[in-house]
Amino acid sequence: MSQADNTAVASGQSSTGLLIVGGGIMGLWAACKAAAAGLDIVLADAGRLGGGTSNGFLGALMSHQPDRWNAKKQFQFDALVSLEAEIAALEGMTGLSTGYRRCGRLLPLTHEQNRERAFGHADDARRNWQASGADYVWQVLERSPFADWPDAEAAPFGVVLDTFAARVSPRALTATLIAALRQSGRARGLENAAVTAIDPDAGVASVGDKTIRFGHCLIAAGVGSFPLAGALTAAGKPLGKPVKGQAALLKADIDPTLPVIFHDGVYVVPHEDGLVAIGSTSEEEFDRPFSTDALLDDLLKRARVLAPCLRDAAVVERWAGLRPKAIGRDPMAGRHPAHANVSFLTGGFKVSFGIAHRLASAVVGEIIGAPSEIDVPDSFQAARHFALAGKI
């Protein structure tokens, strides 16, 4: 998978059994799953593989709260449980590190009612966080077991310690997936190859004035999926929208095994090599999609209050990007309701890195007609999203 792989499209001569549009976390996992199933793949991205929104650095992998359990929460829980083994296999195959660690999470309690509610969630976790060979807990503590992490004044009613949460380096994980694809020998990566249109009847995708013929097309292009999906509706209705996120990366001399801190929308995520990620905003209205601004400055101030050890930590990188939020809010996965040779894998918004591998297994299994034990929630199904678009 190199620049040389673009030669076929440049000459207008390209075809593949499976075309995957988008080389972010969703597309990369799908390509790995398809390669493992023996398919030959073209993986086309508008930029570089792993270089879009998946090139952020937050990497928090957290479950939904354990109350009011439903199919969506169960799917995400099973995905987060299975991700550990999937990553171990990837790292063993490639010899690379993804920066994965089941580090846990701390949630400061700022009001008495939060504390009372947290005790109820502990019972919910015992009931719903069930995984073979694992004992995950949601525990209410008088204070954090880690000095000033978070600051005691930020948690006047104690903290919740959740031992299920994890973290991963998004950039390291995408690099590892790309390395695994190279080893498979079954994928051609096309970079700077924006797919602008799909013709399911002809089995053709347009890349500029060139074409790629496909047996099946899987659209996994993040926010770029929505215009392609909209073109496949009767009235060209939108299937989702971009939501801007901002984050910062700090350099600090702290223990990389510390839990994630999450409070009031602020994530503080320790990584390896003294790096700490701070995130993230969720902006549905914005003028400059890839620029950081005062909203990130405010996020940093709040993070430094939560964790005093970060007050003098230098900012080494600021990041802004657009995350895909599908029309039904949940991820969008599975076949187009009217075109059997087109499928979707997009719309993960904030949870993509935790569920992409499991959704990819289900969607690739559906494409090849393989039986699957993965029960994808109805609210995730691509057909449901297209039905919603028809009601706009």
C-alpha positions in Angstrom: 0.0 0.0 0.0 2.0 2.9 -1.3 1.8 5.8 -3.7 2.5 3.4 -6.5 -0.9 1.8 -5.8 -2.6 4.9 -7.4 -1.3 4.0 -10.9 -4.3 1.9 -11.9 -6.8 4.7 -11.2 -4.5 7.3 -12.8 -4.7 5.3 -16.1 -8.5 4.8 -15.8 -8.1 1.0 -15.5 -9.1 -0.4 -12.1 -11.5 -3.0 -10.8 -12.0 -4.9 -7.6 -14.2 -7.4 -5.9 -14.6 -5.1 -2.9 -14.2 -1.3 -3.0 -13.9 0.4 0.4 -14.4 4.1 0.3 -12.6 5.7 3.2 -9.4 4.8 5.0 -10.2 5.9 8.5 -10.8 3.6 11.5 -14.0 2.1 10.0 -12.6 1.5 6.6 -9.3 0.1 7.9 -11.0 -2.4 10.2 -13.3 -3.4 7.4 -10.4 -3.9 5.0 -8.6 -6.1 7.6 -11.7 -8.2 8.2 -12.3 -8.5 4.4 -8.6 -9.5 3.8 -8.9 -12.1 6.6 -11.9 -13.5 4.7 -9.8 -13.9 1.6 -11.2 -10.9 -0.4 -9.1 -8.7 -2.6 -9.7 -5.1 -1.8 -9.2 -1.6 -3.1 -9.2 0.9 -0.2 -9.7 4.5 -1.6 -9.3 7.6 0.5 -9.7 11.3 -0.3 -6.4 12.0 1.5 -4.0 9.6 3.1 -5.0 6.4 4.8 -5.6 7.1 8.5 -5.2 10.8 7.9 -8.6 12.2 8.4 -10.6 12.5 11.6 -9.1 9.2 12.7 -5.8 11.0 13.0 -6.8 12.6 16.3 -5.3 11.7 19.6 -7.9 11.5 22.4 -8.5 7.7 22.4 -10.9 7.3 25.3 -12.8 4.0 25.2 -15.7 4.3 27.6 -18.9 2.4 28.0 -22.3 3.9 28.2 -23.6 4.2 31.8 -24.8 0.8 33.0 -28.4 1.8 33.7 -31.4 1.4 31.4 -29.7 -1.4 29.5 -30.7 -2.0 25.9 -29.4 -3.6 22.7 -27.3 -0.5 21.8 -25.5 -0.5 25.2 -25.0 -4.3 25.0 -23.4 -4.0 21.5 -21.0 -1.3 22.7 -20.1 -3.3 25.8 -19.4 -6.5 23.8 -17.3 -4.5 21.4 -15.2 -2.9 24.1 -14.7 -6.3 25.7 -13.7 -8.0 22.5 -11.4 -5.1 21.4 -8.7 -6.1 23.8 -8.2 -9.5 22.1 -8.5 -8.0 18.7 -5.7 -5.5 19.5 -3.5 -8.1 21.1 -3.8 -10.1 17.8 -2.9 -7.1 15.7 0.1 -6.2 17.9 1.3 -9.8 17.8 1.0 -9.9 14.0 2.7 -6.6 13.3 5.1 -6.2 16.2 3.7 -2.7 16.7 2.1 -1.1 19.8 -1.3 0.6 19.6 -1.0 2.2 23.0 -4.0 0.2 24.3 -4.5 -0.2 28.0 -7.6 -1.0 30.2 -6.8 1.9 32.5 -10.2 2.6 34.0 -12.0 5.9 34.5 -12.6 8.3 37.3 -15.7 10.5 37.5 -15.7 13.3 40.1 -18.9 13.7 42.1 -19.9 17.3 42.6 -23.4 17.0 44.1 -25.0 14.8 46.7 -27.6 13.7 44.1 -24.8 12.6 41.7 -23.4 10.4 44.5 -26.8 8.8 45.3 -27.3 8.1 41.6 -23.8 6.6 41.3 -24.6 4.1 44.0 -27.6 2.9 41.9 -25.3 2.6 38.9 -23.0 0.3 40.9 -25.9 -2.2 41.1 -26.6 -1.7 37.4 -22.9 -2.5 36.5 -23.0 -5.7 38.6 -26.1 -6.7 36.6 -25.1 -5.6 33.1 -21.3 -5.5 32.8 -21.1 -9.3 32.5 -18.2 -10.7 30.6 -16.6 -14.2 30.8 -13.5 -14.2 32.9 -13.8 -10.4 33.8 -14.9 -8.5 36.8 -15.6 -4.9 35.9 -16.9 -2.6 38.6 -18.5 0.8 39.1 -17.4 1.8 42.6 -18.2 4.9 44.6 -15.2 6.1 46.7 -14.9 8.8 49.3 -11.8 10.1 47.5 -9.6 9.2 44.5 -7.0 6.5 45.2 -4.6 8.7 43.1 -3.3 11.8 44.7 -4.7 15.0 43.0 -6.1 12.9 40.2 -8.6 14.5 40.1 -8.1 17.4 42.5 -10.1 16.9 45.8 -11.8 20.2 45.4 -13.1 19.1 42.0 -14.7 16.0 43.6 -16.3 17.2 46.9 -18.6 14.2 47.1 -16.0 11.6 46.1 -15.4 9.8 42.8 -16.7 6.9 40.8 -14.0 4.4 39.8 -15.0 2.5 36.7 -12.5 -0.4 35.9 -14.0 -1.1 32.5 -12.8 2.0 30.6 -9.7 1.8 28.4 -7.6 4.0 26.1 -5.8 3.6 22.8 -3.6 5.8 20.7 -5.7 6.5 17.6 -2.7 7.2 15.4 -0.9 4.1 16.6 -3.9 1.9 16.0 -4.5 3.2 12.5 -0.8 2.7 11.7 -1.0 -0.9 13.0 -4.1 -1.6 10.9 -2.3 -0.3 7.8 0.7 -2.5 8.6 -1.5 -5.5 9.0 -3.1 -4.8 5.6 0.3 -4.6 4.0 1.2 -8.0 5.5 -2.0 -9.5 4.1 -1.1 -8.7 0.5 -4.8 -8.4 -0.4 -5.4 -4.7 -0.3 -4.5 -1.9 -2.7 -4.5 1.5 -1.0 -5.4 4.5 -3.1 -4.5 7.8 -1.5 -5.7 11.3 -2.7 -8.4 9.4 -4.5 -11.8 11.0 -3.6 -14.7 8.9 -4.7 -17.3 11.5 -5.9 -20.1 9.2 -7.1 -21.4 5.6 -6.9 -23.4 4.0 -9.7 -24.7 0.7 -8.1 -26.5 -0.5 -11.3 -23.3 -0.2 -13.3 -21.1 -1.3 -10.4 -18.9 1.8 -10.9 -17.4 4.4 -8.7 -16.1 7.7 -10.0 -12.7 9.1 -8.8 -12.4 12.4 -10.6 -12.7 11.6 -14.3 -11.6 8.0 -13.7 -13.6 4.9 -12.6 -13.2 1.9 -10.4 -15.4 -1.1 -11.2 -16.6 -3.1 -8.2 -18.5 -6.2 -7.2 -19.4 -4.6 -3.9 -18.9 -1.1 -2.5 -18.6 -0.4 1.2 -18.9 3.3 2.0 -16.9 4.1 5.2 -15.8 7.7 4.5 -16.9 9.4 7.7 -18.6 12.7 7.0 -17.8 12.1 3.3 -20.2 9.1 3.4 -23.3 11.3 3.8 -23.2 13.0 0.3 -22.6 9.6 -1.3 -25.5 8.1 0.7 -27.8 11.1 0.0 -27.2 10.6 -3.7 -28.7 7.1 -3.3 -32.0 8.4 -1.9 -35.0 9.3 -4.0 -34.8 13.0 -3.2 -31.1 13.3 -2.4 -31.9 13.8 1.3 -29.0 14.1 3.8 -28.1 11.0 5.8 -26.1 12.8 8.5 -24.0 15.8 9.3 -20.5 16.7 10.6 -19.9 17.6 14.2 -16.7 19.5 14.9 -14.4 18.4 17.7 -11.4 20.1 19.2 -8.7 18.5 21.4 -5.2 19.2 22.7 -2.1 17.1 23.4 0.0 18.0 26.5 3.5 16.9 27.6 3.6 16.1 31.3 5.6 13.9 33.6 2.8 11.7 34.9 2.2 8.0 35.3 0.8 6.6 31.9 -1.2 4.0 33.8 -3.5 6.5 35.5 -7.2 6.2 34.7 -9.0 8.5 32.3 -10.8 11.4 34.1 -14.1 12.4 32.7 -16.3 15.2 34.0 -18.9 17.5 32.5 -17.8 16.8 28.9 -14.0 17.1 29.6 -11.8 14.1 28.9 -8.3 13.8 30.4 -6.5 10.8 28.9 -3.0 9.8 29.9 -1.0 8.1 27.1 2.5 6.8 26.8 5.7 8.9 26.7 4.3 11.6 29.1 1.6 12.6 26.7 -1.9 13.6 27.9 -4.8 14.2 25.6 -7.5 16.7 26.5 -10.8 16.8 24.7 -13.3 17.4 23.3 -15.9 19.8 22.0 -19.0 18.8 20.1 -19.9 21.7 17.8 -22.8 21.5 15.4 -22.4 25.1 14.3 -18.9 26.3 13.1 -17.2 28.5 10.6 -13.7 26.9 10.5 -13.9 23.2 10.7 -10.2 22.5 11.0 -9.1 25.4 13.3 -8.9 25.5 17.0 -10.2 28.5 19.0 -11.3 29.8 22.4 -13.5 26.7 23.0 -10.4 24.6 23.2 -8.7 27.2 25.5 -11.7 26.9 27.8 -11.4 23.1 27.7 -7.8 23.3 28.7 -8.5 25.5 31.6 -11.1 23.1 32.9 -8.8 20.2 32.5 -6.0 21.9 34.4 -8.4 22.5 37.3 -9.4 18.9 37.3 -5.7 17.8 37.3 -3.4 20.2 39.0 -0.3 18.3 37.8 -1.2 19.6 34.3 -1.2 23.3 35.1 2.2 23.9 33.7 2.2 21.2 31.1 3.1 22.4 27.6 0.7 22.1 24.7 2.5 20.2 22.0 -0.4 20.0 19.5 -3.9 21.3 19.0 -6.4 19.4 16.8 -9.7 20.1 15.2 -11.7 17.7 12.9 -15.2 16.7 11.8 -16.8 13.6 13.2 -19.7 11.9 11.4 -23.1 12.0 13.1 -25.7 9.9 11.2 -29.3 11.0 10.8 -30.4 8.4 13.4 -27.6 9.5 15.8 -26.4 5.9 16.0 -23.8 4.4 13.7 -24.9 3.4 10.2 -24.1 -0.1 9.2 -25.2 -2.6 6.6 -26.7 -2.9 3.1 -28.5 -0.1 1.2 -32.2 -1.1 1.3 -32.5 -1.0 -2.6 -28.9 -1.7 -3.8 -27.6 -5.1 -2.6 -24.1 -4.3 -3.8 -23.6 -1.2 -1.6 -23.1 -1.2 2.1 -22.3 1.4 4.8 -20.1 1.6 7.8 -20.0 5.1 9.2 -21.6 7.6 11.6 -19.7 6.4 14.8 -19.3 10.0 16.0 -17.5 9.7 19.4 -17.6 5.9 19.8 -16.0 4.7 16.5 -12.7 3.5 17.9 -14.5 1.3 20.4 -16.9 -0.4 18.0 -15.4 -0.2 14.5 -13.9 -3.7 14.7 -17.2 -5.4 15.7 -19.3 -3.4 13.2 -16.8 -4.2 10.5 -17.0 -8.0 11.3 -20.8 -7.8 11.0 -20.9 -5.8 7.8 -18.2 -7.8 6.0 -19.9 -11.0 7.1 -23.1 -9.8 5.6 -21.3 -8.9 2.3 -19.8 -12.4 1.9 -22.9 -14.2 3.2 -21.2 -15.7 6.2 -23.2 -16.5 9.4 -22.5 -14.1 12.2 -23.1 -14.3 15.9 -22.9 -10.5 16.1 -26.3 -8.9 16.7 -26.3 -5.4 15.3 -29.0 -3.2 16.9 -31.9 -2.3 14.7 -31.1 1.4 15.3 -27.7 0.9 13.6 -29.1 -0.6 10.4 -28.5 1.4 7.2 -32.0 0.7 6.1 -33.4 2.4 9.2 -31.3 5.5 8.4 -32.6 5.6 4.8 -36.1 5.3 6.2 -35.6 8.3 8.4 -34.2 10.3 5.6 -37.4 9.6 3.6 -39.4 11.2 6.4 -37.5 14.6 6.4 
